[in-house]
Amino acid sequence: MNSSTQWLTVIGRFIAVLLVQVLIVDRIVLFGFANPMVYCYFILLYPLSGNRLWLILSSFSLGLCVDMFNDTGGAHAAAAVFLAWIRPVLLNFAFGVSYQYNTTKVPNAPIGQQIIFVSSAVLIHHLILFSLEAGSWSYWPLVFKSTFITAALSTLILLSAFQLFSRKTT
């Protein structure tokens, strides 16, 4: 895939994920508070060879757009930027040497590695997001409850999307 095709794919994924999040998924509320965050899909699937600064800037833009639609005051932007910043650590944790040598593609990786990567990324993202939304640690039971239930739902949706939209090479 050449550079211009790769950037068109990244821009298309950015727009698609934003539209799916704000037009469809934000209207889904389970158990009265669980709202999946599928915009993490963009951050998790950003090309491994891509510029890290562009990942952080585009993650900020994505989070800010979600914040504007949800009126959440920058919580999504902060959580998205942190996830983009810590992504290399999570990739190394989940994929090890194959990440270091840039020989892995997240959707084509073994399901165990995908689960480790996605669940750890989503848990961190959601913990930061709900902590910022709560604004005080006096709400820690609600923060943890929201984090774990919403993270489980988001992880399930993201892993399903990986399986649905990945190009398996056999």
LOLO-846494 format. One record per residue (C-alpha): residue in one letter; x, y, z. Coordinates in steps of 0.5 Angstrom, whole numbers, padded with zeros to 4 digits, always signed. Layout:
N
aXYZ ...
***
This chain:
170
m+0000+0000+0000 n+0003+0007-0002 s+0003+0013+0002 s-0003+0016-0001 t-0007+0010-0001 q-0005+0009+0007 w-0007+0016+0008 l-0014+0016+0005 t-0015+0010+0009 v-0013+0013+0015 i-0018+0019+0014 g-0023+0015+0011 r-0023+0011+0018 f-0023+0017+0022 i-0029+0020+0019 a-0033+0013+0019 v-0031+0012+0026 l-0033+0019+0028 l-0040+0018+0025 v-0041+0011+0027 q-0040+0014+0034 v-0044+0020+0034 l-0050+0018+0030 i-0051+0011+0032 v-0047+0008+0038 d-0048+0015+0043 r-0055+0013+0042 i-0054+0006+0045 v-0055+0006+0053 l-0055-0001+0056 f-0056-0002+0064 g-0058+0006+0064 f-0050+0008+0064 a-0046+0003+0059 n-0045+0007+0053 p-0040+0004+0048 m-0034+0008+0046 v-0032+0005+0039 y-0028+0011+0037 c-0022+0008+0040 y-0022+0003+0034 f-0019+0009+0030 i-0013+0010+0035 l-0012+0002+0036 l-0011+0001+0028 y-0007+0007+0026 p-0001+0004+0022 l+0004+0002+0026 s+0009+0005+0021 g+0005+0012+0022 n+0008+0018+0025 r+0006+0018+0032 l+0005+0026+0032 w+0000+0025+0027 l-0003+0020+0031 i-0003+0024+0038 l-0006+0030+0034 s-0011+0026+0030 s-0013+0023+0037 f-0014+0029+0040 s-0018+0032+0034 l-0023+0025+0034 g-0024+0026+0042 l-0025+0033+0041 c-0031+0032+0036 v-0034+0027+0040 d-0033+0032+0046 m-0037+0037+0042 f-0043+0032+0040 n-0043+0030+0047 d-0042+0036+0051 t-0037+0033+0056 g-0032+0038+0056 g-0025+0035+0054 a-0026+0029+0057 h-0026+0024+0051 a-0020+0029+0048 a-0016+0028+0054 a-0017+0020+0054 a-0016+0019+0047 v-0009+0023+0047 f-0007+0019+0053 l-0009+0012+0049 a-0005+0015+0043 w+0001+0016+0047 i+0001+0010+0051 r-0001+0006+0045 p+0007+0003+0043 v+0007+0001+0051 l+0001-0003+0050 l+0003-0006+0043 n+0010-0008+0046 f+0006-0011+0052 a+0001-0015+0047 f+0005-0017+0041 g+0013-0017+0044 v+0018-0018+0039 s+0013-0018+0033 y+0011-0011+0034 q+0018-0008+0035 y+0020-0011+0028 n+0014-0008+0025 t+0011-0015+0023 t+0005-0015+0026 k-0002-0013+0024 v-0007-0012+0030 p-0013-0015+0026 n-0009-0021+0023 a-0006-0023+0030 p-0008-0029+0034 i-0014-0027+0038 g-0011-0028+0045 q-0006-0022+0043 q-0012-0018+0040 i-0016-0019+0047 i-0010-0017+0051 f-0008-0011+0047 v-0016-0008+0046 s-0018-0010+0053 s-0012-0006+0056 a-0012+0000+0052 v-0020+0000+0053 l-0019+0000+0060 i-0014+0005+0061 h-0018+0010+0056 h-0025+0009+0060 l-0022+0009+0067 i-0019+0016+0065 l-0025+0018+0061 f-0030+0017+0067 s-0025+0019+0072 l-0025+0026+0068 e-0032+0026+0068 a-0033+0025+0075 g-0029+0030+0077 s-0028+0027+0084 w-0025+0021+0087 s-0031+0021+0092 y-0035+0018+0086 w-0030+0012+0085 p-0035+0006+0086 l-0039+0009+0080 v-0032+0011+0076 f-0030+0003+0077 k-0037+0000+0075 s-0038+0005+0069 t-0031+0003+0067 f-0031-0004+0067 i-0038-0005+0064 t-0037+0000+0059 a-0030-0003+0057 a-0033-0010+0057 l-0038-0008+0052 s-0033-0004+0048 t-0028-0009+0048 l-0033-0014+0045 i-0035-0009+0040 l-0028-0007+0038 l-0026-0015+0037 s-0032-0016+0033 a-0030-0011+0028 f-0023-0013+0028 q-0026-0020+0026 l-0031-0017+0021 f-0027-0012+0018 s-0020-0015+0017 r-0017-0018+0011 k-0014-0025+0013 t-0008-0027+0009 t-0008-0035+0008 
***
